[in-house]
Amino acid sequence: QQQVKQSPQSLIVQKGGISIINCAYENTAFDYFPWYQQFPGKGPALLIAIRPDVSEKKEGRFTISFNKSAKQFSLHIMDSQPGDSATYFCAPSAWTGANNLFFGTGTRLTVIP
Amino acid sequence: EPEVTQTPSHQVTQMGQEVILRCVPISNHLYFYWYRQILGQKVEFLVSFYNNEISEKSEIFDDQFSVERPDGSNFTLKIRSTKLEDSAMYFCASRNTGGPWETQYFGPGTRLLVL
């Protein structure tokens, strides 16, 4: 029930285009839905996160859309830039005290200039 | 900006040897974690630590693994007798409070290679 599935596995987008990455989860206890960005050789870094009481959150070019009934949330990157080229992970957690993150399988995004 | 640091950045060891991976979490943080990432795969939770004891651990965190906060600043992961399959990137993370929406901050990782 802790399974978290991401799609697509890899994504190639032209500069200026929209990148969309999807995450599906099974555990209905999850109540925190972050996206982490990871560059090669670095640790994951929080990009944007959403609480379950809202359906959308926007921060600059990054937007999370959340569908509680479908148990899915997605990351939209508008006006994608070559600097956005990285691996993106969804990593939901449940407020059980420790709040350990359950990482998805990752999406490698490449933005072509 | 405060950050989580980890040492060493790379470690090569022989199978069966003990290794200790070190982390210095952000100073006012209370919750500490170890995750690992086998090359090309997803990041997996190993263990969480709060108030000088383990809060949760995954199935991966068996008796070969242990964690310790020896001096109030360092947080260590010990692998008692390394196996080939322990080769991975190990990430330390820390978080300030127990609230449900607090960010976990990750260190740069230690790449462990077991030969």
Contacts between the chains, C-beta under 8 A, distances in Angstrom:
chain1	res1	chain2	res2	distance
A	31	B	100	5.7
A	32	B	100	5.5
A	32	B	101	5.4
A	34	B	103	7.6
A	36	B	106	7.9
A	41	B	108	7.6
A	41	B	109	7.9
A	42	B	108	5.9
A	42	B	109	7.5
A	43	B	4	7.6
A	43	B	91	5.1
A	43	B	93	7.8
A	43	B	106	3.5
A	43	B	107	5.4
A	43	B	108	5.2
A	43	B	109	5.2
A	44	B	43	6.4
A	44	B	91	7.3
A	44	B	106	5.0
A	45	B	106	6.7
A	46	B	103	4.9
A	46	B	104	7.4
A	46	B	105	7.7
A	49	B	101	6.9
A	49	B	103	7.4
A	51	B	101	6.0
A	89	B	42	6.9
A	89	B	43	6.5
A	91	B	43	7.5
A	93	B	100	7.8
A	95	B	99	7.9
A	95	B	100	3.5
A	96	B	56	7.4
A	97	B	50	7.7
A	97	B	55	6.0
A	97	B	56	7.7
A	97	B	98	6.4
A	98	B	31	7.0
A	98	B	33	7.9
A	98	B	48	3.8
A	98	B	50	7.0
A	98	B	55	4.0
A	98	B	56	4.3
A	99	B	31	7.4
A	99	B	48	7.8
A	99	B	95	7.0
A	99	B	98	7.6
A	99	B	100	6.5
A	99	B	102	7.3
A	99	B	104	7.6
A	100	B	33	6.3
A	100	B	45	4.4
A	100	B	48	5.2
A	100	B	56	5.8
A	100	B	58	7.9
A	101	B	35	7.6
A	101	B	43	7.7
A	101	B	45	6.5
A	101	B	104	6.3
A	102	B	45	6.9
A	103	B	35	7.8
A	103	B	42	4.7
A	103	B	43	4.1
A	103	B	44	7.0
A	103	B	45	7.8
A	104	B	42	6.4
A	105	B	41	7.8
A	105	B	42	5.0
A	106	B	42	5.6
